[in-house]
Amino acid sequence: MKLKLFAILFIVLVLNIFAQPRFDPKEQGKELKQLLTLNDDQTREIEIILTEMTEEMKKLRENNTGNREEMFPKMMKIREEANKKIEILLDKDQKKKFKKYLEEREIQKRKGFGPGRNK
């Protein structure tokens, strides 16, 4: 009995250690800062945009009546609007890198590997 309890506690501990936040605007802001060579002002503005996007999506999920097919296009629209706001802050070279980043993320999602899952 003690061995089973120990095994369960061990598994829970391991899962908590390796669990990553589903979406953290600060972490993604840091990732984009490095990837796109953003300055501090751009990074700060992008983190604000990502935080607003996260809050909008959270509200959408909370108000959802269980119909995922109805929610998905709304979430995509929120994401697209955030990406447009981000692009406005970027110079020409950063925009190219950002577009490539978004394309790679889309490929990963189609393969079943979202951000943070393939690390």
C-alpha positions as CSV (number, residue, x, y, z in Angstrom):
1,M,0.0,0.0,0.0
2,K,2.8,2.4,0.9
3,L,4.6,1.6,-2.4
4,K,1.4,2.4,-4.4
5,L,1.0,5.7,-2.5
6,F,4.7,6.6,-3.1
7,A,4.4,5.8,-6.8
8,I,1.3,8.0,-7.2
9,L,3.0,10.9,-5.3
10,F,6.1,10.5,-7.4
11,I,4.1,10.6,-10.7
12,V,2.3,13.7,-9.5
13,L,5.5,15.4,-8.5
14,V,7.2,14.6,-11.9
15,L,4.2,15.8,-13.8
16,N,4.2,19.1,-11.9
17,I,7.9,19.6,-12.4
18,F,7.6,19.1,-16.2
19,A,4.3,20.8,-16.6
20,Q,4.6,24.0,-18.6
21,P,2.2,26.8,-18.7
22,R,-0.1,26.5,-21.6
23,F,0.5,30.0,-22.8
24,D,2.5,32.6,-20.9
25,P,2.7,36.0,-22.6
26,K,5.9,37.0,-20.8
27,E,7.7,33.8,-21.9
28,Q,6.5,34.2,-25.5
29,G,7.6,37.8,-25.3
30,K,11.1,36.7,-24.3
31,E,11.1,34.1,-27.1
32,L,10.1,36.6,-29.7
33,K,12.6,39.2,-28.3
34,Q,15.4,36.7,-29.0
35,L,14.0,35.4,-32.3
36,L,13.1,38.8,-33.8
37,T,15.8,40.9,-32.1
38,L,13.3,43.1,-30.5
39,N,14.1,46.2,-28.5
40,D,12.8,46.6,-25.0
41,D,9.9,48.8,-26.1
42,Q,8.8,46.4,-28.8
43,T,9.0,43.5,-26.3
44,R,6.9,45.4,-23.7
45,E,4.2,46.2,-26.3
46,I,4.1,42.7,-27.6
47,E,3.7,41.3,-24.1
48,I,0.8,43.6,-23.6
49,I,-0.8,42.5,-26.8
50,L,-0.3,38.8,-25.9
51,T,-1.7,39.4,-22.4
52,E,-4.8,41.0,-23.9
53,M,-5.2,38.1,-26.4
54,T,-4.9,35.6,-23.6
55,E,-7.5,37.4,-21.5
56,E,-9.9,37.6,-24.5
57,M,-9.5,33.9,-25.2
58,K,-10.0,33.0,-21.5
59,K,-13.3,35.0,-21.4
60,L,-14.4,33.2,-24.6
61,R,-13.7,29.8,-23.1
62,E,-15.5,30.7,-19.9
63,N,-18.5,31.9,-21.8
64,N,-18.5,29.0,-24.2
65,T,-21.6,26.8,-24.0
66,G,-19.5,23.7,-25.0
67,N,-19.6,24.2,-28.7
68,R,-16.0,24.1,-29.8
69,E,-16.8,24.4,-33.5
70,E,-18.4,27.7,-32.8
71,M,-15.6,28.9,-30.5
72,F,-12.7,28.0,-32.8
73,P,-13.3,30.7,-35.5
74,K,-13.7,33.3,-32.8
75,M,-10.4,32.3,-31.2
76,M,-8.6,32.4,-34.6
77,K,-10.0,35.9,-35.2
78,I,-8.6,37.0,-31.8
79,R,-5.2,35.5,-32.6
80,E,-5.1,37.1,-36.1
81,E,-5.9,40.5,-34.7
82,A,-3.1,40.1,-32.1
83,N,-0.7,39.1,-34.8
84,K,-1.6,42.1,-36.9
85,K,-1.0,44.4,-33.9
86,I,2.4,42.8,-33.4
87,E,3.3,43.2,-37.1
88,I,2.7,46.9,-36.8
89,L,5.4,47.1,-34.2
90,L,8.0,45.3,-36.4
91,D,10.4,46.5,-39.0
92,K,10.7,44.8,-42.4
93,D,13.2,42.1,-41.4
94,Q,11.4,41.4,-38.1
95,K,8.1,41.0,-40.1
96,K,9.8,38.3,-42.3
97,K,11.1,36.4,-39.3
98,F,7.7,36.7,-37.5
99,K,5.9,35.4,-40.6
100,K,8.3,32.4,-40.7
101,Y,7.8,31.8,-37.0
102,L,4.0,31.7,-37.4
103,E,4.3,29.4,-40.4
104,E,6.5,27.0,-38.4
105,R,4.1,27.1,-35.4
106,E,1.2,26.2,-37.8
107,I,3.2,23.2,-39.2
108,Q,3.9,22.1,-35.6
109,K,0.2,22.3,-34.7
110,R,-0.7,20.2,-37.7
111,K,1.8,17.6,-36.6
112,G,0.4,17.6,-33.1
113,F,3.3,19.5,-31.5
114,G,2.2,22.9,-30.2
115,P,4.6,25.5,-28.8
116,G,6.5,24.1,-25.8
117,R,5.6,20.5,-26.5
118,N,8.6,19.6,-28.6
119,K,11.2,21.0,-26.3
